[in-house]
Amino acid sequence: MTRRTVPLRSWVTPEEKQEVVALAKQAHLTTSELVRRLVTGRQLPANQNHEQVLDLLQVNADLARLGNLVRMAVMEEDFEPPQGVDLEKLFEDLRGTQEILKRKIKAL
C-alpha cells in the first residue's frame, strides 16, 4: 500500500467542513479518503450496502468459528462422528459457503 505523505490543503468555510465531515462519516470513510475519491473521480461506497456487508462478514466469521469448533471436536481422542455425517463434505461445504459470501461481499 502506498504511504501518503504529501498533504493537500484547501480552504473551506466551517459549514463546508461540517458537510465534508458528515459526508465522510455517512460513507464510512476518513475525510482524506472521501476528498481523495471525489478529486480523483473514484466511486464512493453505497451507504445501503454497508450494513449488508457487515451482516455478511458476521455470517462469514460465524462459519469460521463453526469450522474451528468442529475441527477441535474431531481432534478429541474419543470423538465419534454422528452416523451418516461426512466430515470432509461438511468442511468442504463450510469453505464453499465462505467463498460464496466473500464474492457477495466484494460485489457489494
C-alpha positions, 0 to 999 in steps of 0.5 A, a space after each residue: 500500500 502506498 504511504 501518503 505523505 504529501 498533504 493537500 490543503 484547501 480552504 473551506 468555510 466551517 459549514 463546508 467542513 461540517 458537510 465534508 465531515 458528515 459526508 465522510 462519516 455517512 460513507 464510512 470513510 476518513 475525510 482524506 479518503 472521501 476528498 481523495 475519491 471525489 478529486 480523483 473521480 473514484 466511486 464512493 461506497 453505497 451507504 445501503 450496502 454497508 450494513 449488508 456487508 457487515 451482516 455478511 462478514 458476521 455470517 462469514 466469521 460465524 462459519 469460521 468459528 463453526 469450522 474451528 469448533 468442529 475441527 477441535 471436536 474431531 481432534 478429541 481422542 474419543 470423538 465419534 462422528 454422528 452416523 451418516 455425517 461426512 466430515 470432509 463434505 461438511 468442511 468442504 461445504 463450510 469453505 464453499 459457503 465462505 467463498 460464496 459470501 466473500 464474492 457477495 461481499 466484494 460485489 457489494 
